Amino acid sequence: MSIVAGYLVLSLMFSVITIIRPNFAIARILLFIFDIVVLALATASAAAAAAIVYLAHNGNRNTNWQAICQQFGHFCQKVSGAVVTSFVAVVLLMLLVLLSGFNFILKKK
């Protein structure tokens, strides 16, 4: 998610360029493609974190992995909150990519 945050900060520069020069279509297309890639990266990282938190809460009896949240309850609550926040960020990124796509389609007409 830190890579996603870093990309979003860097993409502000390209967004300003596309606002100043709306006819610069290459920057708009690249920004849209990279937004989709970053959305996929954010979704994958949130899903991987959710899988690890699930194992921390429930364990896995087939592999003899014990649930560790009984010993580290406060830490597990914080990590669970971070996973929920990651999924909220994924939903917001998805909405932003959809808005960017609609804007791209409407400006072509």
Phi, psi and chi 1 to 4 in degrees:
 res  aa     phi    psi   chi1   chi2   chi3   chi4
   1 MET       -  -24.0  -67.8  -54.8  -82.0      -
   2 SER   -70.0  -32.5   63.3      -      -      -
   3 ILE   -64.8  -40.1  -66.7  171.9      -      -
   4 VAL   -63.3  -44.1  171.9      -      -      -
   5 ALA   -63.8  -41.6      -      -      -      -
   6 GLY   -63.4  -40.4      -      -      -      -
   7 TYR   -63.4  -42.5  165.7   76.1      -      -
   8 LEU   -62.6  -36.1  -69.0  174.8      -      -
   9 VAL   -67.2  -43.6  169.2      -      -      -
  10 LEU   -69.3  -30.1  -69.0  175.7      -      -
  11 SER   -73.4  -15.2   71.3      -      -      -
  12 LEU   -60.2  -36.3  -74.4  174.1      -      -
  13 MET   -62.7  -45.8 -167.5  170.2   47.1      -
  14 PHE   -68.2  -32.7  -72.6  106.0      -      -
  15 SER   -65.1  -40.4  -63.4      -      -      -
  16 VAL   -64.1  -39.3  169.5      -      -      -
  17 ILE   -62.6  -42.2  -69.7  171.3      -      -
  18 THR   -71.2  -23.6   59.7      -      -      -
  19 ILE   -77.5  -42.5  -69.4  170.8      -      -
  20 ILE   -69.0  -43.9  -67.2  172.4      -      -
  21 ARG  -118.2   86.3  -65.2 -175.1 -179.1  179.4
  22 PRO   -67.9  -16.4   12.8  -17.2      -      -
  23 ASN   -85.0   -3.4  -65.0  -29.3      -      -
  24 PHE   -81.9   80.3 -164.5   47.1      -      -
  25 ALA   -71.7  -28.9      -      -      -      -
  26 ILE   -63.2  -41.4  -65.2  172.1      -      -
  27 ALA   -65.6  -38.0      -      -      -      -
  28 ARG   -66.0  -41.0  -71.8  176.7   45.9 -149.3
  29 ILE   -67.3  -45.0  -68.2  169.9      -      -
  30 LEU   -62.1  -41.4  -75.7  175.2      -      -
  31 LEU   -61.9  -42.3 -168.9   62.3      -      -
  32 PHE   -65.2  -42.8 -175.2   66.8      -      -
  33 ILE   -65.6  -44.4  -69.9  170.3      -      -
  34 PHE   -67.1  -32.4  -74.3  137.9      -      -
  35 ASP   -62.0  -40.7  -76.7  -11.9      -      -
  36 ILE   -66.9  -41.1  -68.2  172.2      -      -
  37 VAL   -63.6  -41.9  169.1      -      -      -
  38 VAL   -68.1  -35.1  165.7      -      -      -
  39 LEU   -62.8  -42.5  175.0   63.3      -      -
  40 ALA   -64.4  -40.0      -      -      -      -
  41 LEU   -64.0  -42.0 -179.6   65.7      -      -
  42 ALA   -65.7  -39.5      -      -      -      -
  43 THR   -65.1  -43.0  -55.5      -      -      -
  44 ALA   -65.1  -40.8      -      -      -      -
  45 SER   -69.6  -37.9   66.5      -      -      -
  46 ALA   -67.5  -38.9      -      -      -      -
  47 ALA   -67.5  -39.5      -      -      -      -
  48 ALA   -65.5  -41.1      -      -      -      -
  49 ALA   -64.9  -38.0      -      -      -      -
  50 ALA   -64.6  -38.4      -      -      -      -
  51 ALA   -64.5  -41.6      -      -      -      -
  52 ILE   -67.7  -40.1  -62.9  -57.8      -      -
  53 VAL   -65.8  -37.3  168.3      -      -      -
  54 TYR   -60.4  -44.0  177.1   80.7      -      -
  55 LEU   -64.6  -36.5  -78.6  175.9      -      -
  56 ALA   -66.6  -35.8      -      -      -      -
  57 HIS   -79.4  -40.7  -81.2  -76.1      -      -
  58 ASN  -110.7  -22.2  -60.9  -35.0      -      -
  59 GLY    73.3 -172.0      -      -      -      -
  60 ASN  -144.3  110.7 -171.7  -15.0      -      -
  61 ARG   -71.0  -28.2  -67.7 -176.2 -172.9 -163.5
  62 ASN   -65.8  -32.4  -64.8  -26.8      -      -
  63 THR  -106.7    7.4   57.5      -      -      -
  64 ASN    62.4   32.0  -70.5  -32.9      -      -
  65 TRP   -88.3  123.6  -71.9   -7.9      -      -
  66 GLN   -87.1  150.2  -58.2  -62.5  -38.3      -
  67 ALA   -69.7  128.5      -      -      -      -
  68 ILE  -100.8   -3.2   62.0  165.8      -      -
  69 CYS   -72.8  -13.6  -77.8      -      -      -
  70 GLN   -69.5  -33.6  -71.9   82.5   14.4      -
  71 GLN   -85.9  -32.1  -67.9  100.6    4.4      -
  72 PHE  -122.4   56.3  -54.0  103.9      -      -
  73 GLY   -61.3  -45.1      -      -      -      -
  74 HIS   -64.9  -41.0 -172.7   66.3      -      -
  75 PHE   -64.4  -42.6  173.6   74.1      -      -
  76 CYS   -65.5  -34.0  -75.9      -      -      -
  77 GLN   -65.2  -41.3  -72.6  175.9  -10.0      -
  78 LYS   -66.2  -41.6  -73.5 -174.3  176.8 -173.7
  79 VAL   -67.6  -38.0  171.8      -      -      -
  80 SER   -64.1  -38.8  -63.4      -      -      -
  81 GLY   -64.4  -36.8      -      -      -      -
  82 ALA   -67.1  -36.1      -      -      -      -
  83 VAL   -67.6  -42.0  168.9      -      -      -
  84 VAL   -61.8  -42.5  169.9      -      -      -
  85 THR   -63.3  -36.3  -54.2      -      -      -
  86 SER   -63.6  -41.3  -65.5      -      -      -
  87 PHE   -70.0  -32.2  -81.1  110.3      -      -
  88 VAL   -64.5  -40.6  169.1      -      -      -
  89 ALA   -64.0  -37.9      -      -      -      -
  90 VAL   -64.1  -42.7  165.8      -      -      -
  91 VAL   -63.8  -43.2  169.7      -      -      -
  92 LEU   -64.5  -40.4  -69.7  175.7      -      -
  93 LEU   -63.3  -38.7  -84.0  171.3      -      -
  94 MET   -62.6  -42.4 -166.1  179.7  -55.3      -
  95 LEU   -64.2  -40.5  -69.8  174.6      -      -
  96 LEU   -65.7  -38.7  -72.6  172.6      -      -
  97 VAL   -67.0  -39.9  167.4      -      -      -
  98 LEU   -62.7  -43.8  -76.1  172.9      -      -
  99 LEU   -63.6  -39.7  -75.0  173.7      -      -
 100 SER   -64.7  -40.9  176.2      -      -      -
 101 GLY   -64.6  -43.8      -      -      -      -
 102 PHE   -64.1  -39.1  -74.0  138.9      -      -
 103 ASN   -64.3  -39.0 -172.3   22.0      -      -
 104 PHE   -65.5  -41.4 -173.2   68.7      -      -
 105 ILE   -68.2  -43.0  -69.3  170.4      -      -
 106 LEU   -69.1  -32.9  -67.7  177.1      -      -
 107 LYS   -74.6  -19.1  -73.7 -156.2  176.3 -164.1
 108 LYS   -73.7  -29.7  -83.4 -147.7  156.4 -160.3
 109 LYS   -74.6      -  -68.4 -178.1  178.2 -178.9
